[in-house]
Amino acid sequence: MPIIPLLANSSFDPEAVEILTEAFDDAWEEIKRSGSNLARPAYERGAREVLAKYIIELAQRGERDRRTLCAAAVKYLAQNYKE
């Protein structure tokens, strides 16, 4: 699941959408590189949705730094969704 469909009902400007998309892609790549079971096909869709929604939530609170969004989302997933 890409992040774009979840942004459809939001009011982010094009620059913010680009930052959120890049943060999401970075976070997912980090999850995959880590060897996490959450990157397995059985969990991938749910894990990607959690990452996307968390990144959007942070952005709605004003965060716009790509690295901060990525790191926070990876940390959130690791702490709240055990393998």
N, C-alpha and C positions, 0 to 999 in steps of 0.2 A: 504494500500500500504506500503510494507516494503521499507526501504531505499536502500537495496542491488541492485535492478535493476537500480537505478539512479547512482550508483557508477560504473556501468559496463564500462562506457566510460571515467573513470577518472584514474589517475595514483597514487592512494594512495597505500602505502604499507599495508600488512596485519594488522600490529599493528594499523595504522591509521583507517583502515576500522572497526576494532573492537571498537575503541574509538567512531567513528562516529555512529556506530550502537547502542552502549550503550547510547550515548547522545540522539539519536533519541527516543529510547525506554523510557528513563527517561522523556523526554519532553512530550511524548504522555501520559504517566501515570499521569504526573502532570496536563495536560489538562483534562483528564478524572476525576481525583480526585477533580478538581475545580468545577465540575458541569457545565462546559461551554457547551453552545448549540453546539459549534463546534465539540464536541465529539458525537453528535447524528448521527445516521446512515446517514441521509440526507446530512450532512456536513463532515463526517469523512474522506472520501477519499480525498477531496480537502484540508482539514486542514492538514492531514498527509503529503500530497505532498508538501505543503508550508513549513512545518517544515523540511522535509528532504532536500529540495532545499536550504533553508536558512542555515542549518547546513553545507551542502556541500560548499556553498559559503564562509562561515566563515573559513572552513578548507582550502579552496584554498588560502585564504589570510594568512594562517599560524597558525591559532588557533588549538590547539590540546588538550586543557583541557576539559575533559568531562563535568564538572559542568558548566564551562563558556559557552560551546556550548549549553547545555540544557537551561540554564537560558536565554541566548540571544534569542534563538529560541522561547521560550514561550513568552517572552516579545514582540518580533516582531509580533507574531501571535495575541496577545492580543491588541496591538496598531494598527495594520493594518487591522484586520478582525473583525469588530464588529458583535456581535451576533444578 
